[in-house]
Amino acid sequence: MSEQPPPDLEELRQLAAGAPERIAATSSTDELSDLETQLVGRASLVAAARRSLGSIEDPKERGATGKAINDVAVSIQAALDERKSALASAERDAALANDAVDVTLPGKAPLRGTHHVIQSTMDEIVDIFVALGYDVASGPEAETAFYNFDALNIPETHPSRLESDTLYLDYGDEAEEVLLRTHTSPMQARYMEEHQPPAYVVVPGRVFRADAVDATHAPVFHQIEGLAVDDGITLGDLKGTLAHFAKEFFGPGTEVKFIPHYFPFTEPSAEMHAYTNGRWIELLGCGMVNPAVFEHVGYDPDAVTGFAFGMGVERMAMVRHGITDLRTLLDSDRRVLEQYK
């Protein structure tokens, strides 16, 4: 086999110099495709020059020549691609002008919506307890002082009953105080009034407090209340149930601990903390139902026991996603909300 002569760089430069004019003169994508084959195809001068690189013995010279060939090929291909785009656009416009409906064009899919991260978090928490056999209930957001406070063993002297903490509603001459509920706990009493034990229920919903908006507070937020009443329920049942919830929500390796606390409607009471994101974080309040609450709703405190718990939905979402500012969840910026789909 005879050796191929080295590439003629001058001939390649002349090819590159004349290519733009030849490319601009094409009037269709088919004509341009034929020209592309002539300029950079397998039988083109560029391809032949690349094949003859092996005849250059000096590595430095071979590298420099290869780069020169490649520069010519890239410049020609760029011009071809630009002309191809222009011709394709013109041909498409002409086809659309002749045919009002072009069924070959791809359709425009509508944007798909999704639940807000607060709603999806609330739904997931509820689903965990529904899987354990709990019912789901809802109650009024405009609540009476009896159900919001008295039925839950919250005395009249408790600071949460002050107007600085609670939003009261003006109902004219109504004898009983009406307010925007400060927690979903009133449904404990309402549910037990309408159902005989055993009672297993979770109550998701909005609650309202006289708080200014900052990184950890808002006047309107969401809670999930839980109540379990049956024969012989113990503090161990409470701890086991909530530990199971934490593992389902945050992951199977989640550790929890219970720290004694005070709530008027439970005794004993505790805060549940979980170890997540490298530290212990308070998640929710809980405890055994205070016998006084059973007496308010007509249950026999000697015949049944139970436990209750309440958690903030926004807090659960913030802990899971590592959000440090509650206002992020209230922002209507899609760039923020789409991160939590």
MIDOKOL-429298 format. One line per 2 residues: number of its first residue (from 1); for each residue y, z, x of C-alpha. Coordinates in steps of 0.25 Angstrom, whole numbers, plus 5000, padded with zeros to 4 digits. Example, Ala and Ser with C-alpha at 12.3 -4.5 7.8 and 13.67 -1.06 7.14 Angstrom:
BEGIN
1	4982/5031/5049 ~ 4996/5029/5055
***
This chain:
BEGIN
1	5000/5000/5000 ~ 5014/4996/5006
3	5024/5007/5008 ~ 5036/5007/4998
5	5050/5005/5003 ~ 5059/5017/5003
7	5068/5018/4991 ~ 5081/5010/4991
9	5091/5020/4987 ~ 5103/5010/4986
11	5095/5002/4976 ~ 5093/5015/4968
13	5108/5018/4969 ~ 5111/5004/4963
15	5101/5007/4952 ~ 5108/5020/4949
17	5122/5014/4949 ~ 5118/5003/4939
19	5109/5011/4930 ~ 5121/5017/4921
21	5126/5003/4917 ~ 5112/4998/4914
23	5109/5011/4906 ~ 5122/5010/4898
25	5119/4996/4894 ~ 5107/5000/4887
27	5108/4999/4871 ~ 5095/5006/4867
29	5086/5017/4871 ~ 5075/5007/4872
31	5083/4999/4882 ~ 5087/5011/4889
33	5072/5015/4891 ~ 5069/5002/4897
35	5080/5003/4907 ~ 5076/5018/4910
37	5062/5012/4914 ~ 5069/5002/4923
39	5078/5012/4930 ~ 5069/5025/4931
41	5056/5021/4926 ~ 5043/5020/4934
43	5046/5006/4939 ~ 5060/5008/4942
45	5067/5008/4955 ~ 5069/5023/4955
47	5054/5025/4953 ~ 5051/5016/4964
49	5061/5023/4973 ~ 5054/5036/4970
51	5040/5030/4974 ~ 5045/5025/4987
53	5050/5039/4992 ~ 5037/5041/4999
55	5041/5030/5009 ~ 5052/5039/5015
57	5046/5047/5026 ~ 5058/5057/5029
59	5057/5068/5019 ~ 5072/5070/5019
61	5075/5056/5016 ~ 5064/5055/5006
63	5070/5067/4998 ~ 5084/5061/4999
65	5079/5048/4994 ~ 5072/5055/4983
67	5084/5062/4978 ~ 5092/5049/4978
69	5082/5042/4970 ~ 5081/5054/4960
71	5097/5054/4959 ~ 5096/5040/4955
73	5085/5042/4945 ~ 5092/5054/4939
75	5106/5047/4937 ~ 5099/5035/4930
77	5090/5044/4921 ~ 5103/5052/4917
79	5110/5039/4913 ~ 5098/5035/4905
81	5097/5048/4898 ~ 5111/5048/4894
83	5110/5034/4889 ~ 5097/5037/4882
85	5104/5048/4874 ~ 5116/5040/4870
87	5107/5028/4865 ~ 5097/5037/4858
89	5109/5044/4851 ~ 5115/5030/4847
91	5102/5025/4842 ~ 5100/5038/4834
93	5114/5037/4828 ~ 5111/5022/4824
95	5098/5026/4818 ~ 5104/5037/4809
97	5115/5027/4805 ~ 5104/5018/4800
99	5096/5029/4794 ~ 5103/5041/4787
101	5090/5049/4788 ~ 5083/5049/4802
103	5070/5057/4799 ~ 5066/5055/4814
105	5077/5065/4818 ~ 5073/5080/4820
107	5077/5089/4809 ~ 5086/5100/4810
109	5079/5113/4808 ~ 5087/5124/4801
111	5090/5137/4809 ~ 5079/5148/4806
113	5085/5161/4802 ~ 5079/5175/4805
115	5080/5189/4801 ~ 5090/5197/4808
117	5085/5207/4819 ~ 5088/5219/4810
119	5080/5213/4798 ~ 5068/5208/4807
121	5068/5222/4814 ~ 5068/5229/4800
123	5057/5220/4795 ~ 5048/5222/4807
125	5049/5237/4806 ~ 5046/5237/4791
127	5034/5228/4793 ~ 5028/5238/4803
129	5029/5249/4793 ~ 5024/5240/4782
131	5012/5237/4790 ~ 5009/5253/4790
133	5009/5253/4775 ~ 5024/5256/4772
135	5031/5251/4760 ~ 5045/5245/4761
137	5057/5250/4753 ~ 5072/5249/4751
139	5082/5257/4745 ~ 5097/5256/4741
141	5108/5255/4752 ~ 5118/5263/4743
143	5111/5276/4742 ~ 5114/5290/4736
145	5116/5302/4744 ~ 5104/5309/4738
147	5094/5298/4744 ~ 5102/5296/4757
149	5104/5311/4760 ~ 5099/5321/4750
151	5085/5316/4748 ~ 5083/5315/4763
153	5087/5330/4765 ~ 5100/5326/4771
155	5110/5338/4768 ~ 5124/5336/4763
157	5129/5342/4776 ~ 5122/5331/4784
159	5133/5323/4792 ~ 5126/5310/4788
161	5132/5312/4774 ~ 5146/5311/4778
163	5155/5299/4775 ~ 5156/5297/4790
165	5141/5294/4791 ~ 5138/5288/4777
167	5144/5277/4769 ~ 5146/5283/4754
169	5148/5273/4743 ~ 5159/5275/4731
171	5151/5275/4718 ~ 5162/5280/4710
173	5159/5293/4702 ~ 5144/5293/4706
175	5140/5308/4708 ~ 5130/5305/4719
177	5135/5300/4733 ~ 5131/5285/4736
179	5131/5280/4750 ~ 5126/5269/4759
181	5112/5274/4764 ~ 5113/5279/4778
183	5098/5277/4780 ~ 5086/5271/4773
185	5080/5285/4771 ~ 5084/5287/4757
187	5073/5278/4753 ~ 5063/5289/4758
189	5068/5297/4745 ~ 5069/5285/4736
191	5055/5280/4740 ~ 5048/5293/4738
193	5055/5295/4725 ~ 5048/5282/4720
195	5035/5283/4727 ~ 5024/5294/4728
197	5018/5297/4741 ~ 5012/5291/4750
199	5025/5284/4753 ~ 5026/5274/4765
201	5039/5266/4766 ~ 5049/5260/4775
203	5064/5257/4770 ~ 5072/5247/4778
205	5087/5245/4775 ~ 5101/5246/4778
207	5109/5259/4780 ~ 5123/5262/4781
209	5131/5272/4789 ~ 5146/5274/4793
211	5144/5270/4807 ~ 5153/5261/4815
213	5147/5249/4822 ~ 5143/5251/4836
215	5132/5248/4846 ~ 5122/5257/4838
217	5128/5259/4824 ~ 5132/5251/4812
219	5136/5255/4798 ~ 5124/5247/4792
221	5111/5246/4798 ~ 5096/5246/4795
223	5085/5257/4794 ~ 5071/5258/4791
225	5066/5271/4784 ~ 5051/5275/4784
227	5044/5285/4775 ~ 5029/5289/4775
229	5025/5300/4765 ~ 5010/5304/4763
231	5000/5315/4763 ~ 4999/5321/4777
233	5009/5312/4785 ~ 5012/5319/4798
235	5022/5317/4810 ~ 5011/5310/4817
237	5011/5300/4806 ~ 5026/5298/4808
239	5025/5297/4823 ~ 5013/5287/4823
241	5019/5278/4813 ~ 5032/5277/4820
243	5025/5275/4834 ~ 5017/5264/4827
245	5030/5257/4822 ~ 5037/5258/4836
247	5025/5251/4843 ~ 5025/5240/4832
249	5040/5238/4833 ~ 5042/5240/4848
251	5029/5237/4854 ~ 5015/5244/4856
253	5019/5251/4868 ~ 5031/5258/4862
255	5032/5273/4864 ~ 5039/5283/4854
257	5043/5297/4854 ~ 5048/5306/4843
259	5060/5316/4845 ~ 5063/5327/4835
261	5075/5325/4827 ~ 5081/5329/4814
263	5082/5321/4801 ~ 5084/5328/4787
265	5074/5321/4780 ~ 5062/5322/4790
267	5056/5335/4796 ~ 5052/5334/4807
269	5061/5322/4812 ~ 5061/5314/4824
271	5067/5302/4831 ~ 5057/5292/4836
273	5060/5286/4850 ~ 5053/5274/4856
275	5052/5270/4871 ~ 5057/5255/4872
277	5066/5247/4881 ~ 5063/5257/4892
279	5069/5270/4884 ~ 5067/5279/4873
281	5075/5275/4860 ~ 5076/5282/4847
283	5071/5273/4836 ~ 5070/5281/4823
285	5070/5294/4816 ~ 5058/5300/4808
287	5052/5312/4804 ~ 5043/5319/4793
289	5049/5318/4779 ~ 5056/5331/4776
291	5050/5339/4764 ~ 5064/5340/4758
293	5064/5324/4756 ~ 5050/5325/4749
295	5056/5335/4739 ~ 5068/5326/4736
297	5059/5315/4732 ~ 5048/5323/4724
299	5037/5323/4735 ~ 5029/5335/4737
301	5032/5339/4752 ~ 5019/5347/4752
303	5011/5335/4748 ~ 5016/5324/4757
305	5023/5322/4771 ~ 5029/5310/4777
307	5038/5304/4788 ~ 5051/5296/4788
309	5058/5287/4798 ~ 5070/5279/4799
311	5074/5268/4809 ~ 5086/5259/4812
313	5083/5245/4811 ~ 5094/5241/4820
315	5090/5251/4831 ~ 5075/5246/4831
317	5080/5232/4833 ~ 5090/5236/4844
319	5079/5244/4851 ~ 5069/5233/4850
321	5078/5222/4855 ~ 5086/5230/4865
323	5099/5229/4857 ~ 5110/5239/4862
325	5121/5235/4851 ~ 5118/5236/4836
327	5129/5226/4834 ~ 5121/5215/4840
329	5112/5216/4827 ~ 5124/5215/4818
331	5130/5202/4825 ~ 5128/5189/4818
333	5128/5181/4831 ~ 5116/5173/4830
335	5114/5173/4845 ~ 5112/5187/4844
337	5103/5188/4832 ~ 5094/5176/4836
339	5089/5184/4848 ~ 5081/5193/4838
341	5074/5183/4830
***
